[in-house]
Amino acid sequence: MPDRTRIGGSPQPDSCANTESGETATSSSVPDKISAPEGTVTHRSGPVPLYLIAQAISTGVHEHGDGILAVHIRRTRNHQYLITLFTGKEEGDAHA
């Protein structure tokens, strides 16, 4: 086992070969422009009881297909849930 220095009783791992003496990143790399889909369409269903959430989402997936960007589920009162589908395509663009 290689000799490791200890700090506060804990062994310190060896530095990686591609870093300079265990330094951390000093700058972040963010792309110049983040491509966000234009014209997102919101489709809401609800209130839906807990046991029907899977069926409601399945119906939305069959209606909108690959155009779904995100699914948000929010609990309301009396164990009811609102389901919001965000799509990047207009109505009727889903595949068959």
Z-matrix of the N, CA and C atoms (Angstrom, degrees):
N
C 1 1.458
C 2 1.528 1 108.09
N 3 1.341 2 117.24 1 131.29
C 4 1.459 3 119.18 2 -178.35
C 5 1.521 4 111.19 3 -67.16
N 6 1.315 5 114.42 4 151.48
C 7 1.458 6 120.26 5 178.54
C 8 1.527 7 109.18 6 -71.67
N 9 1.302 8 116.99 7 122.47
C 10 1.466 9 121.39 8 -179.61
C 11 1.514 10 108.97 9 -116.97
N 12 1.303 11 115.19 10 141.95
C 13 1.454 12 119.06 11 175.90
C 14 1.520 13 108.65 12 -76.11
N 15 1.292 14 114.93 13 153.82
C 16 1.461 15 119.72 14 -179.46
C 17 1.523 16 109.24 15 -118.52
N 18 1.321 17 114.98 16 136.63
C 19 1.458 18 121.38 17 175.08
C 20 1.517 19 106.24 18 -122.37
N 21 1.302 20 115.75 19 117.72
C 22 1.463 21 119.99 20 -179.49
C 23 1.517 22 112.35 21 63.34
N 24 1.348 23 118.07 22 28.28
C 25 1.451 24 121.59 23 179.40
C 26 1.512 25 114.34 24 86.65
N 27 1.329 26 118.80 25 -9.32
C 28 1.461 27 121.85 26 -179.19
C 29 1.520 28 110.10 27 -98.81
N 30 1.343 29 117.57 28 134.18
C 31 1.458 30 119.36 29 177.73
C 32 1.519 31 110.76 30 -69.52
N 33 1.305 32 116.79 31 142.68
C 34 1.456 33 122.23 32 179.45
C 35 1.524 34 109.15 33 -101.64
N 36 1.327 35 118.14 34 133.03
C 37 1.463 36 120.58 35 -179.03
C 38 1.524 37 110.87 36 -69.13
N 39 1.331 38 114.75 37 158.04
C 40 1.455 39 120.03 38 176.41
C 41 1.522 40 109.54 39 -67.19
N 42 1.319 41 116.37 40 149.31
C 43 1.459 42 120.88 41 178.01
C 44 1.518 43 109.64 42 -70.45
N 45 1.297 44 116.64 43 150.00
C 46 1.459 45 121.19 44 176.23
C 47 1.521 46 109.18 45 -70.87
N 48 1.322 47 115.41 46 153.59
C 49 1.460 48 120.47 47 -177.92
C 50 1.522 49 111.86 48 -69.58
N 51 1.336 50 117.72 49 -26.08
C 52 1.460 51 119.80 50 -175.35
C 53 1.528 52 113.34 51 -97.42
N 54 1.298 53 118.11 52 10.38
C 55 1.464 54 120.11 53 175.42
C 56 1.515 55 109.02 54 -118.12
N 57 1.283 56 115.55 55 158.72
C 58 1.458 57 120.23 56 179.75
C 59 1.517 58 109.44 57 -96.54
N 60 1.296 59 115.99 58 103.05
C 61 1.466 60 125.42 59 176.15
C 62 1.533 61 113.25 60 47.32
N 63 1.322 62 116.22 61 45.22
C 64 1.451 63 120.87 62 173.04
C 65 1.506 64 115.66 63 71.28
N 66 1.322 65 118.59 64 23.23
C 67 1.459 66 120.86 65 -179.97
C 68 1.521 67 110.37 66 -71.22
N 69 1.310 68 115.37 67 156.54
C 70 1.454 69 120.67 68 176.02
C 71 1.517 70 109.35 69 -103.14
N 72 1.302 71 115.19 70 167.56
C 73 1.460 72 120.07 71 179.83
C 74 1.527 73 109.76 72 -66.45
N 75 1.313 74 115.96 73 138.87
C 76 1.463 75 120.32 74 179.68
C 77 1.518 76 112.30 75 -107.32
N 78 1.314 77 117.29 76 -10.29
C 79 1.462 78 119.84 77 178.38
C 80 1.519 79 108.79 78 -138.77
N 81 1.312 80 115.43 79 154.61
C 82 1.459 81 119.97 80 178.56
C 83 1.518 82 109.46 81 -102.42
N 84 1.309 83 115.08 82 151.74
C 85 1.460 84 119.26 83 178.96
C 86 1.521 85 108.59 84 -112.73
N 87 1.295 86 115.66 85 102.31
C 88 1.450 87 122.60 86 179.95
C 89 1.520 88 107.55 87 -110.66
N 90 1.334 89 117.50 88 134.19
C 91 1.460 90 118.20 89 178.34
C 92 1.530 91 110.95 90 -61.76
N 93 1.322 92 115.44 91 152.76
C 94 1.460 93 119.96 92 -178.97
C 95 1.524 94 111.78 93 -59.95
N 96 1.311 95 115.94 94 -42.42
C 97 1.453 96 119.51 95 -178.91
C 98 1.521 97 108.31 96 -137.16
N 99 1.305 98 116.48 97 126.64
C 100 1.453 99 121.06 98 177.01
C 101 1.518 100 107.23 99 -91.02
N 102 1.319 101 115.81 100 124.40
C 103 1.458 102 119.36 101 -177.47
C 104 1.523 103 109.56 102 -82.51
N 105 1.299 104 115.72 103 115.49
C 106 1.456 105 122.25 104 176.75
C 107 1.520 106 107.93 105 -111.04
N 108 1.314 107 117.00 106 141.24
C 109 1.460 108 118.82 107 180.00
C 110 1.519 109 110.86 108 -63.86
N 111 1.299 110 115.05 109 140.09
C 112 1.461 111 120.04 110 179.07
C 113 1.517 112 109.43 111 -94.02
N 114 1.294 113 115.83 112 147.26
C 115 1.455 114 120.88 113 174.91
C 116 1.517 115 113.83 114 69.86
N 117 1.322 116 117.64 115 45.26
C 118 1.456 117 118.37 116 176.98
C 119 1.519 118 109.68 117 -68.30
N 120 1.315 119 115.45 118 142.54
C 121 1.451 120 122.39 119 -178.83
C 122 1.526 121 107.47 120 -115.39
N 123 1.317 122 117.00 121 137.31
C 124 1.459 123 122.20 122 -179.22
C 125 1.517 124 109.49 123 -104.45
N 126 1.337 125 115.73 124 131.23
C 127 1.464 126 122.10 125 176.81
C 128 1.521 127 107.26 126 -122.73
N 129 1.332 128 116.13 127 123.74
C 130 1.463 129 120.29 128 -177.28
C 131 1.525 130 110.10 129 -113.56
N 132 1.318 131 114.33 130 144.33
C 133 1.455 132 120.07 131 171.40
C 134 1.518 133 107.41 132 -138.05
N 135 1.290 134 115.60 133 145.96
C 136 1.447 135 117.82 134 178.99
C 137 1.501 136 111.18 135 146.13
N 138 1.278 137 117.47 136 173.87
C 139 1.456 138 126.31 137 -4.22
C 140 1.531 139 111.35 138 -70.70
N 141 1.325 140 115.22 139 143.46
C 142 1.457 141 122.75 140 -176.97
C 143 1.525 142 107.73 141 -122.41
N 144 1.341 143 118.66 142 132.85
C 145 1.462 144 119.30 143 176.03
C 146 1.530 145 110.78 144 -70.05
N 147 1.314 146 116.27 145 158.84
C 148 1.459 147 122.38 146 -175.10
C 149 1.523 148 112.69 147 -53.13
N 150 1.316 149 117.69 148 -43.58
C 151 1.459 150 119.88 149 -174.74
C 152 1.533 151 113.25 150 -72.73
N 153 1.333 152 118.44 151 -8.96
C 154 1.465 153 120.96 152 178.84
C 155 1.530 154 113.35 153 -108.03
N 156 1.336 155 118.13 154 6.42
C 157 1.467 156 120.39 155 -179.27
C 158 1.520 157 110.96 156 -61.32
N 159 1.327 158 117.67 157 -46.22
C 160 1.470 159 120.74 158 -178.71
C 161 1.523 160 111.33 159 -60.65
N 162 1.319 161 117.40 160 -41.49
C 163 1.459 162 121.01 161 179.63
C 164 1.529 163 110.96 162 -67.06
N 165 1.318 164 117.84 163 -40.23
C 166 1.463 165 121.06 164 179.43
C 167 1.528 166 111.15 165 -65.55
N 168 1.333 167 117.56 166 -40.76
C 169 1.466 168 120.47 167 178.11
C 170 1.518 169 110.19 168 -67.88
N 171 1.331 170 117.34 169 -40.22
C 172 1.464 171 121.13 170 178.00
C 173 1.525 172 111.11 171 -60.40
N 174 1.314 173 116.64 172 -40.83
C 175 1.466 174 120.69 173 177.30
C 176 1.523 175 110.34 174 -62.50
N 177 1.317 176 117.16 175 -43.13
C 178 1.461 177 120.91 176 178.26
C 179 1.516 178 112.48 177 -63.83
N 180 1.335 179 117.10 178 -38.96
C 181 1.469 180 120.66 179 178.48
C 182 1.522 181 110.29 180 -65.62
N 183 1.322 182 117.26 181 -40.17
C 184 1.462 183 119.48 182 178.57
C 185 1.528 184 111.81 183 -68.25
N 186 1.325 185 117.59 184 -32.86
C 187 1.467 186 120.79 185 -179.96
C 188 1.523 187 112.53 186 -75.52
N 189 1.344 188 117.66 187 -39.46
C 190 1.460 189 120.88 188 -170.60
C 191 1.522 190 114.03 189 -109.31
N 192 1.306 191 117.52 190 -11.99
C 193 1.461 192 121.84 191 174.35
C 194 1.517 193 114.63 192 56.20
N 195 1.343 194 115.36 193 -134.44
C 196 1.462 195 121.77 194 -176.06
C 197 1.522 196 113.24 195 -73.09
N 198 1.308 197 118.09 196 -4.61
C 199 1.455 198 120.54 197 -178.31
C 200 1.516 199 114.06 198 -78.35
N 201 1.331 200 118.71 199 -4.73
C 202 1.465 201 121.46 200 -177.83
C 203 1.517 202 109.68 201 -74.77
N 204 1.320 203 115.96 202 125.20
C 205 1.464 204 122.12 203 177.77
C 206 1.519 205 111.80 204 -97.41
N 207 1.334 206 117.56 205 -38.15
C 208 1.461 207 121.10 206 -177.28
C 209 1.519 208 109.66 207 -156.08
N 210 1.327 209 115.10 208 154.18
C 211 1.460 210 122.35 209 175.53
C 212 1.523 211 107.06 210 -126.80
N 213 1.319 212 116.71 211 124.27
C 214 1.467 213 121.32 212 177.06
C 215 1.522 214 107.96 213 -115.09
N 216 1.322 215 116.17 214 132.41
C 217 1.463 216 122.16 215 177.32
C 218 1.520 217 107.19 216 -121.65
N 219 1.334 218 115.82 217 125.43
C 220 1.466 219 120.50 218 -177.30
C 221 1.520 220 109.25 219 -127.29
N 222 1.323 221 115.86 220 130.16
C 223 1.456 222 120.37 221 179.31
C 224 1.520 223 109.99 222 -79.21
N 225 1.320 224 115.43 223 133.64
C 226 1.459 225 121.40 224 173.86
C 227 1.528 226 106.94 225 -108.73
N 228 1.293 227 117.77 226 -156.00
C 229 1.458 228 118.96 227 -178.45
C 230 1.533 229 111.11 228 -84.70
N 231 1.306 230 114.97 229 164.99
C 232 1.468 231 123.48 230 177.55
C 233 1.525 232 113.00 231 57.47
N 234 1.320 233 117.30 232 37.25
C 235 1.470 234 122.78 233 177.74
C 236 1.524 235 112.27 234 57.08
N 237 1.307 236 116.28 235 36.57
C 238 1.460 237 122.51 236 175.48
C 239 1.524 238 108.39 237 -107.19
N 240 1.319 239 117.53 238 151.67
C 241 1.459 240 122.16 239 -175.69
C 242 1.523 241 110.45 240 -131.04
N 243 1.334 242 115.80 241 141.95
C 244 1.458 243 122.09 242 173.68
C 245 1.522 244 107.70 243 -101.15
N 246 1.322 245 116.62 244 130.81
C 247 1.459 246 121.73 245 -179.72
C 248 1.518 247 107.85 246 -112.49
N 249 1.321 248 116.39 247 127.03
C 250 1.457 249 122.24 248 178.96
C 251 1.517 250 108.46 249 -120.94
N 252 1.326 251 116.14 250 123.80
C 253 1.461 252 122.15 251 175.69
C 254 1.519 253 108.24 252 -104.70
N 255 1.313 254 116.96 253 130.09
C 256 1.457 255 122.08 254 175.39
C 257 1.524 256 107.32 255 -105.91
N 258 1.332 257 115.82 256 121.30
C 259 1.461 258 120.10 257 -179.35
C 260 1.517 259 109.76 258 -119.39
N 261 1.311 260 115.73 259 155.18
C 262 1.452 261 121.28 260 179.20
C 263 1.506 262 112.43 261 -101.25
N 264 1.308 263 116.90 262 1.52
C 265 1.459 264 121.19 263 -178.58
C 266 1.517 265 109.75 264 -118.89
N 267 1.303 266 114.64 265 154.12
C 268 1.455 267 119.77 266 177.02
C 269 1.525 268 109.76 267 -72.43
N 270 1.306 269 116.62 268 164.64
C 271 1.457 270 122.94 269 179.40
C 272 1.519 271 110.44 270 -56.65
N 273 1.326 272 116.20 271 134.66
C 274 1.458 273 120.49 272 176.93
C 275 1.513 274 114.12 273 91.60
N 276 1.343 275 118.98 274 -0.04
C 277 1.456 276 121.11 275 179.87
C 278 1.522 277 113.12 276 -90.24
N 279 1.319 278 118.75 277 -0.07
C 280 1.461 279 121.11 278 -178.33
C 281 1.514 280 110.10 279 -70.71
N 282 1.322 281 115.23 280 150.27
C 283 1.462 282 119.16 281 179.48
C 284 1.518 283 109.99 282 -78.31
N 285 1.319 284 116.04 283 157.78
C 286 1.464 285 120.93 284 -176.64
C 287 1.496 286 112.33 285 -83.96
